[in-house]
């Protein structure tokens, strides 16, 4: 079984090779593979999470069909777009306590300026 990190790198590689406009936007984002497993089934469903800075949100969401098609061709269930600025500033978020390193990566993405 391929690891989630390698799967995310392969996705980025596909976007970089075939979609140059989308590639420029994706290079400013954090891409993670998210796992969902329901209690009733033993299968894991894999989603693609794209954490983006608010400054490129509109341009990124214009390209969402490209991102979804590439993910679907790789066998991923869905692409989820998450605003990093909102996650970092959310007072109810537990990300900082649960995974400090990931929270720092989100802060870095949220403060990214073109």
Backbone as a printed PyTorch tensor [residue, N CA C, xyz], in Angstrom:
tensor([[[  0.8430,  -1.1830,   0.0000],
         [  0.0000,   0.0000,   0.0000],
         [  0.8860,   1.2430,   0.0000]],

        [[  0.5380,   2.1850,  -0.8040],
         [  1.2990,   3.4250,  -0.9190],
         [  0.9590,   4.3490,   0.2580]],

        [[  1.9540,   5.0480,   0.7830],
         [  1.7190,   5.9220,   1.9290],
         [  0.9770,   7.1830,   1.4930]],

        [[  0.3490,   7.8240,   2.4530],
         [ -0.4120,   9.0330,   2.1510],
         [  0.4980,  10.1520,   1.6760]],

        [[  1.6960,  10.2260,   2.2360],
         [  2.6400,  11.2720,   1.8420],
         [  3.0790,  11.0920,   0.3890]],

        [[  3.3550,   9.8440,  -0.0050],
         [  3.7520,   9.5720,  -1.3870],
         [  2.6000,   9.8260,  -2.3540]],

        [[  1.3970,   9.5080,  -1.9240],
         [  0.2240,   9.7460,  -2.7560],
         [  0.0320,  11.2410,  -2.9970]],

        [[  0.2330,  12.0480,  -1.9580],
         [  0.1140,  13.5040,  -2.1050],
         [  1.1960,  14.0340,  -3.0470]],

        [[  2.4170,  13.5200,  -2.9260],
         [  3.4970,  13.9540,  -3.8130],
         [  3.2140,  13.5670,  -5.2600]],

        [[  2.6470,  12.3990,  -5.4590],
         [  2.3020,  11.9510,  -6.8120],
         [  1.2110,  12.8480,  -7.4150]],

        [[  0.2400,  13.2430,  -6.5960],
         [ -0.8170,  14.1410,  -7.0480],
         [ -0.2210,  15.4800,  -7.4880]],

        [[  0.6550,  16.0240,  -6.6680],
         [  1.2990,  17.3020,  -6.9920],
         [  2.1030,  17.1770,  -8.2790]],

        [[  2.7740,  16.0470,  -8.4460],
         [  3.5720,  15.8110,  -9.6480],
         [  2.6910,  15.7960, -10.8990]],

        [[  1.5330,  15.1690, -10.8080],
         [  0.6040,  15.1210, -11.9400],
         [  0.1120,  16.5190, -12.2980]],

        [[ -0.2650,  17.2870, -11.2950],
         [ -0.7310,  18.6550, -11.5360],
         [  0.3950,  19.4920, -12.1470]],

        [[  1.6130,  19.3490, -11.6200],
         [  2.7500,  20.1210, -12.1500],
         [  3.0440,  19.7800, -13.6070]],

        [[  2.8970,  18.5190, -13.9780],
         [  3.2300,  18.0980, -15.3390],
         [  2.1740,  18.4750, -16.3730]],

        [[  0.9100,  18.4540, -16.0020],
         [ -0.1490,  18.5960, -16.9950],
         [ -0.9500,  19.8980, -16.9210]],

        [[ -0.9140,  20.5940, -15.8010],
         [ -1.7220,  21.7980, -15.6220],
         [ -0.8640,  22.9300, -15.0570]],

        [[ -0.1880,  23.6980, -15.9030],
         [  0.7470,  24.7180, -15.4040],
         [  0.0870,  25.8540, -14.6120]],

        [[ -1.0980,  26.2890, -15.0040],
         [ -1.7710,  27.3670, -14.2720],
         [ -2.1800,  26.8780, -12.8840]],

        [[ -2.7730,  25.7130, -12.8290],
         [ -3.1700,  25.1300, -11.5460],
         [ -1.9490,  24.8150, -10.6890]],

        [[ -0.8740,  24.4680, -11.3340],
         [  0.3610,  24.1420, -10.6200],
         [  0.8890,  25.3440,  -9.8560]],

        [[  0.8540,  26.5270, -10.4600],
         [  1.3260,  27.7320,  -9.7790],
         [  0.5020,  28.0170,  -8.5280]],

        [[ -0.7800,  27.7700,  -8.5990],
         [ -1.6390,  27.9820,  -7.4330],
         [ -1.3970,  26.9100,  -6.3720]],

        [[ -1.2580,  25.6760,  -6.8110],
         [ -1.0820,  24.5660,  -5.8740],
         [  0.2510,  24.6590,  -5.1320]],

        [[  1.2490,  25.2740,  -5.7410],
         [  2.5440,  25.4200,  -5.0860],
         [  2.4880,  26.3510,  -3.8800]],

        [[  1.4190,  27.1280,  -3.7620],
         [  1.2450,  28.0140,  -2.6170],
         [  0.3750,  27.3800,  -1.5370]],

        [[ -0.0100,  26.1380,  -1.7390],
         [ -0.9290,  25.4560,  -0.8280],
         [ -0.2470,  24.2860,  -0.1250]],

        [[ -0.9290,  23.7770,   0.8720],
         [ -0.5050,  22.5770,   1.5790],
         [ -1.4560,  21.4580,   1.1690]],

        [[ -0.9090,  20.3700,   0.6570],
         [ -1.7250,  19.2640,   0.1550],
         [ -1.5360,  18.0730,   1.0810]],

        [[ -2.6410,  17.5350,   1.5660],
         [ -2.6130,  16.3690,   2.4450],
         [ -3.6780,  15.3730,   2.0100]],

        [[ -3.3880,  14.1030,   2.2540],
         [ -4.3780,  13.0520,   2.0340],
         [ -5.0760,  12.8120,   3.3610]],

        [[ -6.3860,  12.9220,   3.3460],
         [ -7.1960,  12.7340,   4.5520],
         [ -7.8690,  11.3750,   4.4800]],

        [[ -7.8740,  10.6620,   5.5940],
         [ -8.4570,   9.3230,   5.6470],
         [ -9.7740,   9.3670,   6.3940]],

        [[-10.7600,   8.6960,   5.8470],
         [-12.0540,   8.5370,   6.5080],
         [-12.3710,   7.0560,   6.5500]],

        [[-12.6050,   6.5520,   7.7370],
         [-13.0380,   5.1590,   7.8340],
         [-14.2890,   5.1070,   8.7080]],

        [[-15.3290,   4.5660,   8.1430],
         [-16.5900,   4.4190,   8.8580],
         [-16.5060,   3.1840,   9.7500]],

        [[-17.2040,   3.2170,  10.8510],
         [-17.1710,   2.0980,  11.7870],
         [-17.7510,   0.8210,  11.1890]],

        [[-18.6910,   0.9650,  10.3020],
         [-19.3820,  -0.2020,   9.7620],
         [-18.5780,  -0.9430,   8.7030]],

        [[-17.7050,  -0.2400,   8.0350],
         [-16.9270,  -0.8740,   6.9770],
         [-15.4540,  -0.9030,   7.3660]],

        [[-14.7370,  -1.8020,   6.7630],
         [-13.3070,  -1.8850,   7.0370],
         [-12.4870,  -1.1480,   5.9850]],

        [[-13.1520,  -0.5570,   5.0140],
         [-12.4290,   0.1500,   3.9750],
         [-12.1740,   1.5940,   4.3830]],

        [[-11.0410,   2.1010,   3.9770],
         [-10.7030,   3.4960,   4.1960],
         [-10.9990,   4.2760,   2.9330]],

        [[-11.5800,   5.4360,   3.0970],
         [-11.8130,   6.3420,   1.9790],
         [-10.7900,   7.4560,   2.0740]],

        [[-10.1690,   7.7790,   0.9490],
         [ -9.1290,   8.7910,   0.9360],
         [ -9.6240,  10.0440,   0.2240]],

        [[ -9.4830,  11.1720,   0.9050],
         [ -9.8410,  12.4750,   0.3820],
         [ -8.5640,  13.2780,   0.1980]],

        [[ -8.6080,  14.2490,  -0.6580],
         [ -7.4900,  15.1570,  -0.8280],
         [ -7.8560,  16.4710,  -0.1590]],

        [[ -7.0500,  16.9050,   0.7790],
         [ -7.2570,  18.1810,   1.4490],
         [ -6.2820,  19.2040,   0.9140]],

        [[ -6.7960,  20.3050,   0.4000],
         [ -5.9550,  21.3940,  -0.0760],
         [ -6.1940,  22.5830,   0.8460]],

        [[ -5.1730,  22.9220,   1.6260],
         [ -5.2210,  24.0520,   2.5420],
         [ -4.6090,  25.2400,   1.8170]],

        [[ -5.3860,  26.2800,   1.6170],
         [ -4.9430,  27.4070,   0.8030],
         [ -4.9960,  28.7080,   1.5880]],

        [[ -4.1180,  29.6790,   1.2280],
         [ -4.2050,  31.0070,   1.8390],
         [ -5.3850,  31.7660,   1.2540]],

        [[ -5.9930,  32.6230,   2.0440],
         [ -7.1910,  33.3430,   1.6190],
         [ -6.9420,  34.2050,   0.3910]],

        [[ -5.7230,  34.6590,   0.2230],
         [ -5.4070,  35.5700,  -0.8700],
         [ -5.5830,  34.9220,  -2.2480]],

        [[ -5.4490,  33.6160,  -2.3530],
         [ -5.6020,  32.9470,  -3.6560],
         [ -6.8810,  32.1190,  -3.7310]],

        [[ -7.7460,  32.2430,  -2.7580],
         [ -8.9460,  31.4170,  -2.6850],
         [ -9.8120,  31.4380,  -3.9290]],

        [[-10.1020,  32.6300,  -4.4340],
         [-10.9750,  32.7340,  -5.6140],
         [-10.3510,  32.0820,  -6.8450]],

        [[ -9.0730,  32.3520,  -7.0640],
         [ -8.3990,  31.7830,  -8.2410],
         [ -8.2770,  30.2670,  -8.1270]],

        [[ -8.0510,  29.7780,  -6.9050],
         [ -7.9250,  28.3360,  -6.6960],
         [ -9.2580,  27.6310,  -6.9370]],

        [[-10.3250,  28.2090,  -6.4310],
         [-11.6370,  27.5810,  -6.5820],
         [-12.1340,  27.6120,  -8.0290]],

        [[-11.6050,  28.5200,  -8.8500],
         [-11.9260,  28.5070, -10.2810],
         [-11.3520,  27.2660, -10.9590]],

        [[-10.2810,  26.7320, -10.4080],
         [ -9.6000,  25.5700, -10.9740],
         [-10.0380,  24.2520, -10.3270]],

        [[-11.0570,  24.2840,  -9.4940],
         [-11.4110,  23.1020,  -8.7090],
         [-11.8150,  21.8930,  -9.5590]],

        [[-12.3600,  22.1080, -10.7300],
         [-12.7040,  20.9730, -11.5920],
         [-11.4600,  20.1980, -12.0170]],

        [[-10.3890,  20.9200, -12.3070],
         [ -9.1300,  20.2680, -12.6730],
         [ -8.6030,  19.4460, -11.5050]],

        [[ -8.6240,  20.0240, -10.3150],
         [ -8.1410,  19.3210,  -9.1320],
         [ -8.9860,  18.0780,  -8.8370]],

        [[-10.2780,  18.1950,  -9.0030],
         [-11.1600,  17.0620,  -8.7410],
         [-10.9890,  15.9510,  -9.7670]],

        [[-10.8380,  16.3130, -11.0290],
         [-10.6380,  15.2990, -12.0710],
         [ -9.3470,  14.5240, -11.8390]],

        [[ -8.2750,  15.2270, -11.5150],
         [ -6.9960,  14.5580, -11.2780],
         [ -7.0860,  13.6380, -10.0580]],

        [[ -7.7670,  14.0880,  -9.0110],
         [ -7.9200,  13.2660,  -7.8120],
         [ -8.7800,  12.0400,  -8.0910]],

        [[ -9.8320,  12.2220,  -8.8520],
         [-10.7110,  11.1050,  -9.1920],
         [ -9.9670,  10.0540, -10.0120]],

        [[ -9.1110,  10.5060, -10.9230],
         [ -8.3300,   9.5730, -11.7320],
         [ -7.3120,   8.8060, -10.8980]],

        [[ -6.9370,   9.3440,  -9.7540],
         [ -6.0020,   8.6540,  -8.8590],
         [ -6.7300,   7.7370,  -7.8730]],

        [[ -8.0560,   7.7560,  -7.8750],
         [ -8.8270,   6.9030,  -6.9860],
         [ -9.2060,   7.5520,  -5.6770]],

        [[ -9.0280,   8.8610,  -5.5730],
         [ -9.4310,   9.5770,  -4.3650],
         [-10.9180,   9.9040,  -4.4560]],

        [[-11.5790,   9.9160,  -3.3180],
         [-13.0250,  10.0980,  -3.3020],
         [-13.4290,  11.5280,  -3.6480]],

        [[-12.7820,  12.5060,  -3.0360],
         [-13.1940,  13.8990,  -3.1950],
         [-12.0340,  14.8110,  -2.8470]],

        [[-12.1280,  16.0450,  -3.3030],
         [-11.1660,  17.0850,  -2.9470],
         [-11.8710,  18.0680,  -2.0270]],

        [[-11.2260,  18.3630,  -0.9010],
         [-11.7750,  19.2910,   0.0690],
         [-10.8620,  20.5120,   0.1100]],

        [[-11.4340,  21.6870,  -0.0840],
         [-10.6760,  22.9350,  -0.0480],
         [-10.8970,  23.5960,   1.3000]],

        [[ -9.7990,  23.8830,   2.0150],
         [ -9.8830,  24.4490,   3.3550],
         [ -9.0650,  25.7380,   3.4300]],

        [[ -9.6980,  26.7960,   3.8980],
         [ -9.0370,  28.0860,   4.0380],
         [ -8.1370,  28.0570,   5.2650]],

        [[ -6.8270,  28.1510,   5.0690],
         [ -5.8630,  28.0790,   6.1680],
         [ -6.0120,  29.2630,   7.1160]],

        [[ -6.3450,  30.4340,   6.5900],
         [ -6.5110,  31.6090,   7.4410],
         [ -7.6380,  31.4080,   8.4490]],

        [[ -8.7270,  30.8340,   8.0040],
         [ -9.8570,  30.5930,   8.9100],
         [ -9.5220,  29.5440,   9.9610]],

        [[ -8.8070,  28.5060,   9.5620],
         [ -8.4460,  27.4580,  10.5190],
         [ -7.5000,  27.9730,  11.5950]],

        [[ -6.5620,  28.8140,  11.2160],
         [ -5.5950,  29.3430,  12.1770],
         [ -6.2650,  30.3040,  13.1520]],

        [[ -7.2060,  31.1050,  12.6550],
         [ -7.8460,  32.1210,  13.4930],
         [ -9.0700,  31.6210,  14.2540]],

        [[ -9.5050,  30.4000,  14.0030],
         [-10.6880,  29.8530,  14.6580],
         [-10.4060,  29.6270,  16.1470]],

        [[-11.1360,  30.3080,  17.0370],
         [-10.8650,  30.1590,  18.4760],
         [-11.2600,  28.7830,  19.0230]],

        [[-12.1370,  28.0620,  18.3440],
         [-12.5630,  26.7500,  18.8230],
         [-11.7190,  25.6010,  18.2700]],

        [[-10.7790,  25.9290,  17.4120],
         [ -9.9550,  24.9020,  16.7880],
         [ -9.0010,  24.2760,  17.8110]],

        [[ -8.8530,  22.9730,  17.7280],
         [ -7.9550,  22.2250,  18.6160],
         [ -6.6890,  21.7800,  17.8820]],

        [[ -6.4890,  22.2870,  16.6740],
         [ -5.3400,  21.8600,  15.8700],
         [ -4.0310,  22.1620,  16.5720]],

        [[ -3.9430,  23.3230,  17.2140],
         [ -2.6970,  23.7260,  17.8690],
         [ -2.3110,  22.7600,  18.9720]],

        [[ -3.2820,  22.2850,  19.7320],
         [ -3.0040,  21.3450,  20.8230],
         [ -2.7710,  19.9210,  20.3160]],

        [[ -3.4970,  19.5210,  19.2850],
         [ -3.4250,  18.1480,  18.8090],
         [ -2.2240,  17.8770,  17.9130]],

        [[ -1.8840,  18.8410,  17.0590],
         [ -0.7790,  18.6350,  16.1170],
         [ -0.1150,  19.9840,  15.8680]],

        [[  0.8220,  20.3310,  16.7510],
         [  1.4370,  21.6460,  16.7120],
         [  2.2080,  21.8880,  15.4130]],

        [[  2.8900,  20.8710,  14.9280],
         [  3.6640,  21.0250,  13.6890],
         [  2.7590,  21.3460,  12.4980]],

        [[  1.6270,  20.6550,  12.4060],
         [  0.6660,  20.9230,  11.3420],
         [  0.1090,  22.3390,  11.4780]],

        [[ -0.1500,  22.7810,  12.7050],
         [ -0.6460,  24.1280,  12.9420],
         [  0.3750,  25.1630,  12.4670]],

        [[  1.6620,  24.9100,  12.7060],
         [  2.7040,  25.8190,  12.2310],
         [  2.7360,  25.8700,  10.7050]],

        [[  2.5430,  24.7300,  10.0550],
         [  2.4850,  24.7020,   8.5950],
         [  1.2950,  25.5150,   8.0890]],

        [[  0.1670,  25.4070,   8.7810],
         [ -1.0130,  26.1950,   8.3980],
         [ -0.7450,  27.6900,   8.5750]],

        [[ -0.0520,  28.0610,   9.6550],
         [  0.2970,  29.4690,   9.8620],
         [  1.1990,  29.9730,   8.7460]],

        [[  2.1320,  29.1410,   8.3320],
         [  3.0450,  29.5170,   7.2560],
         [  2.2690,  29.7280,   5.9580]],

        [[  1.3310,  28.8250,   5.6660],
         [  0.5050,  28.9560,   4.4580],
         [ -0.3910,  30.1870,   4.5510]],

        [[ -0.9820,  30.4250,   5.7140],
         [ -1.9080,  31.5450,   5.8820],
         [ -1.2080,  32.8890,   5.7200]],

        [[  0.0640,  32.9590,   6.0830],
         [  0.8000,  34.2220,   5.9900],
         [  1.5550,  34.3810,   4.6840]],

        [[  1.3750,  33.4340,   3.7780],
         [  2.0540,  33.4810,   2.4830],
         [  1.5450,  34.6660,   1.6690]],

        [[  2.4780,  35.4210,   1.1130],
         [  2.1310,  36.5740,   0.2890],
         [  2.7550,  36.3670,  -1.0870]],

        [[  1.9890,  36.6360,  -2.1350],
         [  2.5120,  36.4680,  -3.5070],
         [  3.6770,  37.4000,  -3.7360]]])
